[in-house]
Amino acid sequence: MAIFALTVAVGRPLRQLDRAISELGQGTFSNQIAVSGPHDLERLGGQLEWLRQRLLDLAHERNRFLRHMSHELKTPLANIREGTELLMDASSASSTLTSARSRPSCATTESSCSA
């Protein structure tokens, strides 16, 4: 009977630790880790809770960094896009102006203007 009680007393906390480690490995940081049982296993559960909290903090920092970098990159990209559009508009206006200048005017050739 004592062996059964010892098995239950150690088996349940080990299953709790196993589940917690699996959740951490899958990237699930939302469930708090609480292990009840022998002191050493509770302490190990506390260490896993600290690790979970640290991983959660790092995930939040990473997301904040990515949002900040995305915002910082949007401004230069928008400026480059606008500059490119202005250059393309200026280039097409320049080519239209150049082709208009290369056409003969009515003053030099009256046969093309009378048509």
C-alpha positions in Angstrom: 0.0 0.0 0.0 2.9 2.4 0.8 4.4 1.7 -2.7 1.1 2.6 -4.3 0.8 5.9 -2.4 4.4 6.7 -3.3 3.7 5.9 -7.0 0.7 8.2 -7.0 2.5 10.9 -5.0 5.4 11.0 -7.5 3.5 9.9 -10.7 1.0 12.8 -10.7 3.6 15.6 -10.4 5.7 13.9 -13.1 2.7 13.9 -15.5 2.1 17.5 -14.7 5.7 18.3 -15.5 5.5 16.3 -18.7 2.4 18.1 -19.8 4.0 21.5 -19.0 7.2 20.7 -20.9 5.1 19.5 -23.9 3.1 22.8 -23.9 6.3 24.9 -23.7 7.8 22.9 -26.5 4.7 23.6 -28.7 4.9 27.3 -27.9 1.9 27.4 -25.6 2.9 29.9 -22.9 -0.6 30.9 -21.7 -1.1 28.1 -19.1 0.5 28.7 -15.7 2.6 25.8 -14.5 1.7 24.5 -11.0 3.0 21.2 -9.7 1.9 19.7 -6.5 3.8 16.9 -4.8 7.2 16.3 -3.2 9.2 19.5 -2.5 11.8 18.8 -5.2 9.2 18.3 -7.9 7.3 21.5 -6.8 10.6 23.3 -7.0 11.1 22.0 -10.5 7.6 23.1 -11.4 8.5 26.6 -10.1 11.6 26.6 -12.3 9.4 25.6 -15.3 7.0 28.4 -14.4 9.9 30.9 -14.4 11.0 29.6 -17.8 7.4 29.9 -19.2 7.2 33.5 -18.0 10.6 34.3 -19.5 9.6 32.7 -22.8 6.4 34.7 -22.8 8.3 37.9 -22.2 10.7 37.1 -25.0 7.8 36.4 -27.4 6.2 39.8 -26.4 9.5 41.6 -27.0 10.0 39.9 -30.4 6.5 40.9 -31.5 7.1 44.5 -30.3 10.4 44.6 -32.2 8.8 43.2 -35.4 6.0 45.8 -35.2 8.5 48.6 -34.6 10.8 47.4 -37.5 7.8 47.0 -39.8 6.7 50.6 -39.0 10.3 51.9 -39.5 10.6 50.2 -42.9 7.3 51.4 -44.2 8.3 55.0 -44.3 11.5 54.6 -46.4 9.6 52.1 -48.7 6.8 54.6 -49.2 9.3 57.3 -50.0 11.0 55.1 -52.5 7.7 54.2 -54.1 6.7 57.9 -54.3 10.1 58.8 -55.8 9.9 56.1 -58.4 6.4 57.2 -59.4 7.5 60.8 -59.7 10.5 59.7 -61.8 8.2 57.6 -64.0 5.8 60.4 -64.4 8.6 62.8 -65.2 10.1 60.4 -67.7 6.8 59.8 -69.5 6.1 63.6 -69.6 9.7 64.1 -70.9 9.2 61.5 -73.7 5.8 63.1 -74.6 7.4 66.5 -74.8 10.4 65.2 -76.9 8.1 63.4 -79.4 6.0 66.6 -79.7 9.1 68.6 -80.5 10.2 66.1 -83.1 6.9 66.5 -85.1 6.9 69.1 -87.8 5.0 72.2 -87.0 2.3 73.8 -89.2 4.6 76.7 -89.9 7.2 74.6 -91.6 5.0 72.1 -93.5 1.6 73.4 -94.6 0.6 70.2 -96.2 0.5 68.3 -92.9 -1.6 71.0 -91.2 -4.3 71.2 -93.9 -5.3 67.6 -93.5 
